[in-house]
Amino acid sequence: MPYCTKPDMLARFDPRTLVQLTDRPADDTVPPATAITDSVLNQAIADADATIESYLAVSHVLPLPSVPPALVRLACDLALANLYRDAMPEHVAKAQAMAMSWLRDVRDNKVRLFPSDPATEGQGAGLVETRGPERQFTATTLRGAP
C-alpha cells in the first residue's frame, strides 16, 4: 500500500527540487532532466513505504484500512530523504529524523495512527482491569473458618 503518491510529493515540495533529485543521467553528456523521472521517484516512495511498514507491522495489522494524513506527510518526508544521494539539507535530515521518531512511537503504542480508533479506545498501558462482585472470602472472613 503506498502511503504517498507523486501528487502528494508535488503538493509538499518544490517541483524543481524533485526534478533535480530524480535526474539520474548515465553520464555528463546527457542534458539535465526537465521533468520528474517517475521511476526514481516511485523507488524512493517504495523505499519509504517499506520502512514505514517495518515499523507498523509490529503493532498494526497490515494493510491499514486507510492512510492517516499524518502518515502521508511522513511518507513524503522519508521519500524526499531517499532521493538524496549525497548530503541532504539540514531541514530534510530533521524531517527524516522526526518521521523515524514518530514511527518508533507508533510501534511502541505511544501515539495512535487513528486518534478516534474505536478498536484502541480505552486501552491502557498494558494493564489488566477486571470488575466483579465484592469478594466473598477475605482474610477477615476466613479467620473464623474451621
ROSE-4610 file (N, C-alpha, C; in Angstrom, 1 decimal, always signed):
// ROSE-4610
residu = [M/M/M/P/P/P/Y/Y/Y/C/C/C/T/T/T/K/K/K/P/P/P/D/D/D/M/M/M/L/L/L/A/A/A/R/R/R/F/F/F/D/D/D/P/P/P/R/R/R/T/T/T/L/L/L/V/V/V/Q/Q/Q/L/L/L/T/T/T/D/D/D/R/R/R/P/P/P/A/A/A/D/D/D/D/D/D/T/T/T/V/V/V/P/P/P/P/P/P/A/A/A/T/T/T/A/A/A/I/I/I/T/T/T/D/D/D/S/S/S/V/V/V/L/L/L/N/N/N/Q/Q/Q/A/A/A/I/I/I/A/A/A/D/D/D/A/A/A/D/D/D/A/A/A/T/T/T/I/I/I/E/E/E/S/S/S/Y/Y/Y/L/L/L/A/A/A/V/V/V/S/S/S/H/H/H/V/V/V/L/L/L/P/P/P/L/L/L/P/P/P/S/S/S/V/V/V/P/P/P/P/P/P/A/A/A/L/L/L/V/V/V/R/R/R/L/L/L/A/A/A/C/C/C/D/D/D/L/L/L/A/A/A/L/L/L/A/A/A/N/N/N/L/L/L/Y/Y/Y/R/R/R/D/D/D/A/A/A/M/M/M/P/P/P/E/E/E/H/H/H/V/V/V/A/A/A/K/K/K/A/A/A/Q/Q/Q/A/A/A/M/M/M/A/A/A/M/M/M/S/S/S/W/W/W/L/L/L/R/R/R/D/D/D/V/V/V/R/R/R/D/D/D/N/N/N/K/K/K/V/V/V/R/R/R/L/L/L/F/F/F/P/P/P/S/S/S/D/D/D/P/P/P/A/A/A/T/T/T/E/E/E/G/G/G/Q/Q/Q/G/G/G/A/A/A/G/G/G/L/L/L/V/V/V/E/E/E/T/T/T/R/R/R/G/G/G/P/P/P/E/E/E/R/R/R/Q/Q/Q/F/F/F/T/T/T/A/A/A/T/T/T/T/T/T/L/L/L/R/R/R/G/G/G/A/A/A/P/P/P]
num = [1/1/1/2/2/2/3/3/3/4/4/4/5/5/5/6/6/6/7/7/7/8/8/8/9/9/9/10/10/10/11/11/11/12/12/12/13/13/13/14/14/14/15/15/15/16/16/16/17/17/17/18/18/18/19/19/19/20/20/20/21/21/21/22/22/22/23/23/23/24/24/24/25/25/25/26/26/26/27/27/27/28/28/28/29/29/29/30/30/30/31/31/31/32/32/32/33/33/33/34/34/34/35/35/35/36/36/36/37/37/37/38/38/38/39/39/39/40/40/40/41/41/41/42/42/42/43/43/43/44/44/44/45/45/45/46/46/46/47/47/47/48/48/48/49/49/49/50/50/50/51/51/51/52/52/52/53/53/53/54/54/54/55/55/55/56/56/56/57/57/57/58/58/58/59/59/59/60/60/60/61/61/61/62/62/62/63/63/63/64/64/64/65/65/65/66/66/66/67/67/67/68/68/68/69/69/69/70/70/70/71/71/71/72/72/72/73/73/73/74/74/74/75/75/75/76/76/76/77/77/77/78/78/78/79/79/79/80/80/80/81/81/81/82/82/82/83/83/83/84/84/84/85/85/85/86/86/86/87/87/87/88/88/88/89/89/89/90/90/90/91/91/91/92/92/92/93/93/93/94/94/94/95/95/95/96/96/96/97/97/97/98/98/98/99/99/99/100/100/100/101/101/101/102/102/102/103/103/103/104/104/104/105/105/105/106/106/106/107/107/107/108/108/108/109/109/109/110/110/110/111/111/111/112/112/112/113/113/113/114/114/114/115/115/115/116/116/116/117/117/117/118/118/118/119/119/119/120/120/120/121/121/121/122/122/122/123/123/123/124/124/124/125/125/125/126/126/126/127/127/127/128/128/128/129/129/129/130/130/130/131/131/131/132/132/132/133/133/133/134/134/134/135/135/135/136/136/136/137/137/137/138/138/138/139/139/139/140/140/140/141/141/141/142/142/142/143/143/143/144/144/144/145/145/145/146/146/146]
x = [+0.9/+0.0/+0.9/+0.8/+1.6/+1.0/+1.9/+1.5/+1.6/+2.2/+2.2/+2.3/+2.0/+2.0/+2.7/+2.9/+3.6/+2.8/+1.5/+0.7/+1.0/+1.1/+1.4/+2.7/+3.7/+5.0/+5.0/+4.3/+4.3/+3.5/+2.6/+1.9/+2.8/+3.8/+4.6/+6.0/+6.5/+7.8/+7.9/+8.9/+9.1/+9.3/+8.5/+8.7/+10.1/+10.7/+12.1/+13.0/+12.8/+13.7/+13.5/+12.3/+12.0/+12.6/+12.6/+13.2/+14.7/+15.3/+16.8/+17.1/+16.4/+16.7/+16.4/+15.5/+15.2/+16.0/+16.8/+17.6/+18.8/+18.9/+20.0/+20.6/+21.3/+21.9/+23.0/+23.1/+24.1/+25.5/+25.6/+26.9/+26.7/+27.8/+27.8/+27.3/+27.2/+26.8/+25.3/+24.6/+23.1/+22.7/+21.8/+21.4/+20.5/+20.5/+19.7/+18.2/+17.5/+16.1/+15.3/+14.2/+13.2/+11.9/+11.8/+10.6/+11.1/+10.2/+10.4/+10.6/+11.6/+11.8/+11.0/+9.8/+8.9/+9.5/+10.3/+10.9/+11.7/+12.5/+13.3/+12.4/+11.4/+10.5/+9.7/+9.3/+8.5/+9.4/+10.6/+11.5/+11.7/+11.9/+12.0/+10.8/+9.6/+8.4/+8.2/+8.6/+8.5/+9.5/+10.7/+11.6/+11.0/+10.4/+9.8/+8.6/+7.8/+6.7/+7.3/+8.4/+8.9/+9.4/+10.0/+10.5/+9.3/+8.2/+7.0/+6.4/+6.3/+5.6/+6.4/+7.7/+8.6/+8.3/+7.9/+7.5/+6.1/+5.2/+3.7/+3.4/+4.1/+3.8/+4.0/+4.7/+4.9/+3.6/+2.9/+1.7/+0.4/+0.4/-0.8/-1.0/-2.2/-2.5/-2.4/-1.6/-1.4/-2.2/-2.7/-2.7/-3.6/-3.3/-4.2/-5.5/-6.6/-7.9/-7.9/-7.1/-7.0/-5.6/-5.2/-3.9/-4.2/-3.8/-4.0/-3.2/-3.7/-2.9/-1.5/-1.4/+0.0/+1.0/+0.5/+1.3/+1.7/+0.8/+1.1/+2.3/+2.2/+3.2/+4.6/+4.6/+5.8/+6.4/+5.5/+6.0/+6.6/+6.1/+6.7/+8.0/+8.1/+9.4/+10.5/+10.1/+11.1/+11.4/+10.4/+10.7/+11.7/+11.4/+12.3/+13.7/+13.9/+15.2/+15.9/+15.1/+15.6/+16.1/+15.6/+16.1/+17.5/+17.9/+19.3/+20.3/+21.3/+22.4/+23.6/+23.7/+24.8/+24.2/+24.9/+24.5/+23.2/+22.2/+20.9/+20.9/+20.1/+20.0/+19.5/+19.8/+19.5/+18.0/+17.2/+15.7/+15.2/+15.8/+15.4/+15.8/+17.0/+17.5/+16.7/+16.3/+15.4/+14.1/+13.5/+12.2/+12.3/+13.3/+13.5/+13.7/+14.4/+14.6/+13.3/+12.5/+11.2/+10.3/+10.3/+9.5/+9.8/+11.1/+11.6/+11.2/+11.3/+10.9/+9.4/+8.6/+7.2/+6.8/+7.5/+7.2/+7.6/+8.7/+9.0/+7.9/+7.4/+6.3/+5.1/+4.8/+3.6/+3.9/+5.1/+5.4/+5.3/+5.7/+5.6/+4.3/+3.3/+2.0/+2.0/+2.9/+2.9/+2.0/+1.8/+0.9/+0.0/-1.2/-2.1/-2.1/-2.2/-2.4/-3.7/-4.7/-6.1/-6.6/-6.5/-6.9/-8.2/-9.2/-10.5/-10.8/-9.8/-10.0/-10.7/-11.9/-12.7/-12.0/-11.2/-10.5/-9.5/-9.0/-8.0/-8.5/-9.8/-10.4/-10.4/-10.0/-10.0/-8.9/-7.9/-6.8/-5.8/-5.4/-4.4/-3.0/-2.1/-0.7/-0.4/-1.2/-0.9/-1.4/-2.2/-2.7/-4.0/-4.2/-5.5/-6.4/-7.6/-8.6/-9.8/-10.2/-11.4/-12.4/-13.7/-14.8/-15.6/-16.1/-16.9/-17.5/-18.2/-18.9/-17.8/-18.2/-17.3/-16.8/-15.6/-15.0/-15.8/-16.1/-16.8/-15.8/-14.6/-13.7/-12.5/-12.4/-11.3/-10.5/-9.4/-8.7/-9.5/-10.4/-11.3/-12.3/-12.9/-14.0/-13.4/-12.2/-11.6/-11.0/-10.8/-10.2/-11.0/-12.3/-13.1/-13.5/-13.0/-13.3/-12.6/-13.2/-12.6/-11.4]
y = [-1.2/+0.0/+1.2/+2.1/+3.3/+4.3/+4.8/+5.8/+7.2/+7.4/+8.7/+8.5/+9.5/+9.4/+10.6/+10.6/+11.7/+13.0/+13.0/+14.3/+14.7/+13.8/+14.2/+14.9/+14.3/+14.9/+16.3/+16.4/+17.7/+18.8/+18.3/+19.3/+19.8/+19.0/+19.3/+19.9/+19.6/+20.0/+20.8/+21.6/+22.3/+21.4/+21.4/+20.5/+20.6/+21.8/+21.9/+21.0/+21.0/+20.2/+18.7/+18.3/+16.9/+16.5/+17.5/+17.2/+17.0/+17.9/+17.8/+16.5/+16.1/+14.9/+13.6/+13.6/+12.4/+12.3/+13.3/+13.2/+12.3/+11.2/+10.3/+10.0/+11.0/+10.8/+9.8/+9.0/+8.0/+8.5/+9.7/+10.4/+11.9/+12.6/+14.1/+14.6/+13.7/+14.2/+14.3/+13.8/+13.8/+15.2/+15.9/+17.2/+17.0/+18.0/+17.8/+17.6/+16.8/+16.5/+17.7/+17.7/+18.8/+18.4/+17.1/+16.6/+15.6/+15.3/+14.3/+12.9/+12.2/+10.8/+9.9/+9.5/+8.7/+7.5/+6.8/+5.5/+5.8/+6.9/+7.2/+7.6/+8.5/+8.9/+7.7/+6.8/+5.7/+4.8/+4.6/+3.8/+4.4/+5.8/+6.5/+6.3/+6.4/+6.2/+4.7/+3.8/+2.4/+2.1/+2.7/+2.5/+3.1/+4.3/+4.9/+4.0/+3.5/+2.6/+1.3/+0.8/-0.4/-0.1/+1.1/+1.5/+1.7/+2.3/+2.5/+1.2/+0.3/-1.0/-1.8/-1.7/-2.4/-2.0/-0.8/-0.3/-0.6/-0.4/-0.6/-2.0/-2.9/-4.4/-4.9/-4.2/-4.6/-4.5/-3.4/-3.1/-3.0/-3.1/-3.0/-4.1/-4.4/-5.4/-4.6/-5.1/-4.5/-5.3/-4.7/-3.3/-2.5/-1.3/-0.4/-0.2/+0.0/+0.3/+1.5/+2.5/+3.8/+4.4/+5.4/+6.0/+7.3/+7.4/+8.6/+9.8/+11.0/+12.2/+12.3/+12.1/+12.2/+11.2/+10.1/+9.1/+9.5/+10.2/+10.7/+11.7/+12.6/+13.6/+12.9/+12.0/+11.3/+10.5/+9.9/+9.1/+10.0/+11.2/+12.2/+12.6/+12.9/+13.3/+12.2/+11.0/+9.8/+9.6/+9.8/+9.6/+10.7/+11.9/+13.0/+12.7/+12.3/+12.0/+10.9/+9.9/+8.8/+9.3/+10.4/+10.9/+11.5/+11.9/+12.5/+11.4/+11.6/+10.6/+11.1/+12.4/+13.0/+13.6/+14.4/+15.1/+15.8/+15.6/+16.3/+17.5/+18.5/+19.7/+19.4/+20.3/+20.1/+19.9/+20.7/+20.6/+19.3/+18.7/+17.3/+16.3/+16.4/+15.4/+15.5/+16.7/+16.9/+16.2/+16.5/+15.9/+14.4/+13.8/+12.4/+11.8/+12.5/+12.1/+12.1/+13.2/+13.3/+12.2/+11.9/+10.8/+9.5/+9.2/+7.9/+7.9/+9.0/+9.0/+8.8/+9.4/+9.2/+7.7/+7.1/+5.7/+4.8/+5.1/+4.3/+4.5/+5.7/+5.9/+5.2/+5.1/+4.3/+2.8/+2.4/+0.9/+0.6/+1.6/+1.3/+1.7/+2.0/+2.4/+3.6/+4.6/+5.8/+6.9/+6.7/+7.5/+6.6/+7.1/+6.4/+6.8/+5.9/+6.2/+6.9/+6.3/+6.8/+7.3/+8.6/+9.2/+8.7/+8.5/+8.1/+6.7/+5.9/+4.5/+3.7/+3.3/+2.6/+1.3/+0.7/-0.6/-0.4/+0.9/+1.1/+2.0/+2.4/+3.3/+2.6/+3.3/+2.8/+1.9/+1.6/+0.8/+1.5/+0.8/+1.4/+1.0/+1.2/+0.9/-0.5/-1.5/-2.9/-3.4/-2.6/-3.1/-3.9/-4.8/-5.6/-5.1/-4.8/-4.3/-5.3/-5.7/-6.6/-5.9/-6.3/-5.8/-7.0/-7.0/-8.1/-7.8/-8.8/-8.6/-8.5/-8.0/-8.0/-9.4/-9.4/-10.7/-11.4/-12.6/-13.3/-13.8/-14.2/-14.7/-13.7/-13.2/-12.3/-12.8/-12.1/-12.6/-12.5/-11.5/-11.3/-12.5/-12.8/-13.8/-15.2/-15.4/-16.8/-17.0/-16.0/-16.2/-17.1/-17.0/-17.9/-19.2/-19.5/-20.7/-21.9/-23.1/-24.3/-24.8]
z = [+0.0/+0.0/+0.0/-1.0/-1.0/+0.0/+0.8/+1.8/+1.3/+0.2/-0.5/-2.0/-2.8/-4.2/-4.8/-6.1/-6.8/-6.5/-6.6/-6.3/-4.9/-3.9/-2.5/-2.5/-3.2/-3.1/-3.8/-4.9/-5.6/-4.7/-3.9/-3.1/-1.9/-1.5/-0.4/-0.7/-1.9/-2.2/-3.6/-3.7/-5.0/-6.1/-7.2/-8.3/-8.9/-8.9/-9.5/-8.6/-7.3/-6.5/-6.8/-7.0/-7.4/-8.7/-9.7/-11.0/-10.8/-10.0/-9.8/-9.1/-8.1/-7.3/-8.0/-8.9/-9.7/-11.0/-11.3/-12.5/-12.2/-13.0/-12.8/-14.2/-14.7/-16.0/-16.0/-17.1/-17.2/-17.3/-17.9/-18.0/-18.1/-18.2/-18.3/-19.6/-20.6/-21.9/-22.1/-21.1/-21.1/-20.5/-21.2/-20.7/-19.4/-18.5/-17.3/-17.6/-16.8/-17.0/-16.8/-17.5/-17.4/-16.7/-16.4/-15.8/-14.7/-13.8/-12.8/-13.4/-13.0/-13.5/-12.6/-13.1/-12.3/-11.7/-12.4/-11.9/-10.6/-10.6/-9.5/-8.3/-8.6/-7.5/-7.0/-7.8/-7.4/-6.5/-6.8/-6.0/-4.6/-4.6/-3.3/-2.4/-3.1/-2.4/-1.9/-2.7/-2.3/-1.1/-1.1/+0.0/+1.2/+1.1/+2.3/+2.8/+1.9/+2.3/+3.1/+2.6/+3.2/+4.6/+4.8/+6.1/+7.0/+6.6/+7.4/+7.8/+6.8/+7.1/+8.1/+8.1/+9.0/+10.5/+10.7/+12.0/+12.3/+11.4/+11.6/+11.8/+11.2/+11.3/+12.7/+13.5/+14.9/+15.7/+15.4/+16.3/+15.5/+14.2/+13.5/+12.4/+12.1/+11.0/+9.7/+8.8/+7.5/+6.4/+5.4/+5.1/+6.0/+6.2/+7.1/+6.3/+7.1/+6.4/+5.6/+6.0/+5.3/+5.7/+5.0/+5.3/+6.0/+7.3/+8.0/+7.4/+7.4/+6.9/+7.4/+8.7/+9.3/+8.7/+8.3/+7.7/+6.3/+5.6/+4.2/+4.3/+5.2/+5.4/+5.7/+6.6/+7.0/+5.8/+5.1/+3.9/+2.9/+2.7/+1.8/+2.3/+3.6/+4.2/+4.0/+4.2/+4.1/+2.6/+1.7/+0.3/-0.2/+0.2/-0.2/+0.3/+1.5/+2.1/+1.2/+0.8/+0.0/-1.4/-1.8/-3.1/-3.1/-1.9/-1.8/-1.9/-2.8/-3.0/-2.2/-2.0/-1.2/+0.0/+0.6/+1.9/+1.6/+2.5/+2.4/+3.3/+2.9/+3.7/+5.1/+6.0/+7.4/+7.7/+7.0/+7.2/+6.7/+5.7/+5.2/+6.2/+6.7/+7.7/+9.0/+9.4/+10.6/+10.4/+9.2/+8.9/+8.9/+8.4/+8.3/+9.8/+10.6/+12.0/+12.8/+12.5/+13.2/+12.7/+11.5/+10.9/+11.6/+11.7/+12.3/+13.7/+14.4/+15.9/+16.0/+15.2/+15.2/+14.9/+14.0/+13.7/+14.8/+15.5/+16.7/+17.8/+17.9/+18.9/+18.5/+17.2/+16.8/+17.1/+16.8/+17.0/+18.5/+19.4/+20.8/+21.5/+20.6/+21.1/+21.9/+21.7/+22.4/+21.7/+20.4/+19.6/+18.8/+18.4/+17.6/+16.2/+15.3/+13.9/+13.6/+14.3/+14.1/+15.4/+15.7/+17.0/+17.6/+16.7/+17.2/+16.9/+16.9/+16.5/+17.7/+17.4/+18.5/+18.9/+18.1/+18.4/+19.5/+19.6/+20.7/+21.8/+21.7/+22.7/+24.0/+25.0/+26.4/+26.7/+25.8/+26.1/+27.0/+28.0/+28.9/+28.5/+29.4/+29.2/+29.4/+28.9/+29.1/+30.4/+31.1/+32.4/+32.2/+33.1/+33.0/+34.1/+33.7/+34.7/+34.7/+35.9/+36.0/+36.9/+36.7/+37.5/+37.9/+39.1/+39.5/+40.9/+41.5/+42.8/+43.9/+45.0/+46.2/+46.5/+47.0/+47.4/+48.5/+48.4/+49.5/+50.5/+50.1/+51.1/+51.2/+52.4/+52.7/+53.9/+54.2/+55.4/+56.7/+56.8/+57.9/+58.0/+56.9/+57.0/+57.1/+56.7/+56.8/+58.2/+59.0/+60.4/+61.2/+61.1/+61.9/+61.3/+60.1/+59.4/+60.1/+60.1/+60.8/+60.1]
